[in-house]
Amino acid sequence: MLKPRLVTPPSGSPVSLDEVKQHLNVDFTDDDAKLEIYIMAATEYLDGWSGILGRCILSQQWAQGFYGFCDSRALRLPFPDVTAVAVSYYDAAGAAQVLPPESYELLADGIGSFIQIKRQFSLPALDCDRAEKVTATLTAGMSATPDKVPKPIKQAILLLVGSWYENRETASNAATFSALPMGFDALIAAYKIKEF
């Protein structure tokens, strides 16, 4: 499996500027641009391929490349919460082709989502000169809209933004710094993809 690449980012953000300002009790506009950057940074910290959750928060489209079809006929996808998928490949002549949707199923197990190619479908010959012979284009996300994002994820983003807003430097006074009960780690724990 090759590194996945983002095709279409999510439209919108899991939390809005208004939600952040309400959380921080900020009623002026001077810091709006700074807060928007913090929202984007907190979201990127959690979201997508490089995010610590190991999953997508809002629906977005990714492409996952494969070196070919494996013996098990299963193509493991990089995220859970996959709602749609299409499979394409390069045939032996190097021409782009689309795998018929009836030839595979989108399934999920304890690890995440995967494509299972049906046994009755004959696997096509592939272009041996190409590294990415097969590509799954998928839509993944815990929610299609910000209002349906799990509340603990929204609260975790608010905590991160609030912490960065109040503590704008990397160093802090250890004598006065303490972790919040039911803080960030506790909020995201149930949503992180577990390693198997």
N, C-alpha and C positions, 0 to 999 in steps of 0.2 A: 504494500500500500504506500502510495506517495503522500506527500504533505498536502492536505486539502487547501483549496484556495477560495476566497470569498468572491462570489459572483455578483450578488445584489445585497447590499447591507440592509439592515432593518430600517423601516421608515418610522422615525420618531425615537423616543428615549423611554426607558422604563419608568423614569420619574421626570416630572416637569420642573421648570424653573420655579413656578409658583409653589409646588409642593416643597421644594428645597427651602425657599424663602420662608414659608410658613413654619417648617421644621426649625429653622434657625432664628425665627422671630426677626427677620430682616424686612423692613418696610420701605427701603430706599432702593434706587436703581444703580447707584454708583458701582456696585460690585457684581452686577449682572453678568458681564462678560467673564469675569473670573469664576463665578459660580457655574456658568455653562461649561467651562473647561474642566472644572472639578467633576461635574456630572458625567462628561464624556470619559474622563480618566477612570472614574469609579466603575462605570459600565464596562469599559474595555478590560479592566482588571478582573472582572468576573466572567465576561461573555466570550463566546466563540472558541476557536481552536487554541488560542494562547491564554484564555481566561482560566482562572483557578477553579471555576465550576465544572469545566469540561463539557459544557453544553451551551446552547444558544438561549438567550432570554426571550427576545422578540423574534418573530419569524424572519428568516433570512435565507438566502440561497447560496449554496456552496457546491463546488465541484470536487469530487474525490476521484483521483486517478489510481489505476491498478496496472500492474505489470501484465496481467492476463486473468483468465478464469482459473480458479483453483480446483483441485480434485473434488472438494466437498461441494462445489457449485455455490458456495456462500461468499458473498462480498460484504465484509464488515464495514459499516459506515462509521464516521468519526464522532457522531453525536447520537444521543437518544432523541426522543420527541420529533422524529422525522414524520412529516405528514404527507409528503409527495416525493416521488423519485422517478427519474427517467435514466435509462442506460443506453450508452452509445459505445461504439467500438470502431477500430480501423481493421478492415478485412485484409486478407492476404495480398490484395492488390494495392493496399494503401488508401482505399476509399473509405470515407466516413459512412457508417451505417448506424441505424437505430435498432436496438433489440425490441422485438414486439412486446408490448406490455403484458400480454397473456402468457409470456414465457417465464415470468418470474413473479415472486410475491415479496412484499415489504413486510418483514417480521421484526419482532423484538424479543429479547430474552433478558436475563439478569445483567448482562454486560451492556447492552444497548441495542441499536437497530442494525439490521442487516438485510441484504437482498438474497433470497434463495431462488436460484434458477431451477425450474422444474426439470425432473429427470427425463420426461418425454421430449424435451426440446434438445435438439442436436446443437452442441456448441460450435460456433463458426470458427474457421481458421483465421488467425490474426496476423497482422503485419509484424514480422519478427524484427524489423529494423527500428521499431519505435519503442521507447521506454513505456510511455503511457498508452497502452493498447486499448484499455477499457476505461470509460469514465461514467461515474454516477453523478448526475446533477440532482441535488436534493434540496428540499425546503425543510428547515428544522427550526424549532423554537418552542419554548414553554407556553407562549401566548402569541396570538396574532395582534393583540392590541394592549397598550399600556395598562388599561384598567383591569385586565385579567392576569397581569403578572402577579405571582404569589406575593403576599404581603411581607413575608420575611425577607424576600429578595429586595423589595422596594425599601424596606427599613434598613437593610444592610448598606444599600447605596446611600441612603440618607446619613447613616452613621459615618461612612467614609468621607462624604462631602463635608459633613459637620466637623469632623476631626481635622481635615485638611484646612478648612476655613479658619478654625480657631488656632491651629498650630501650623504655621506656614513655613517653618524651618524643619530640618531633619532631626535636630537635637531637641531634647526636652529635659526638664528638671526631673530626674528620677525620683526625687523625694516627694514630688507632688503628682507624679503620673501614676494612674492605676487603671486597670482594665475594668470596663463596665460589666456588671453581672448581666447575663443574657446578651452579651455583646455580639460583635460581628461574627466570630467563628461559630457561635451557637446558632445564629440566624441562618447561616448558609449550610450548616452541617448536613441537614436532611436532603439538600439539593445537589451536593457534590457527587460526581460520578466516582464510584468506588473502584479501586484498582483490584483486578483479579489475578 
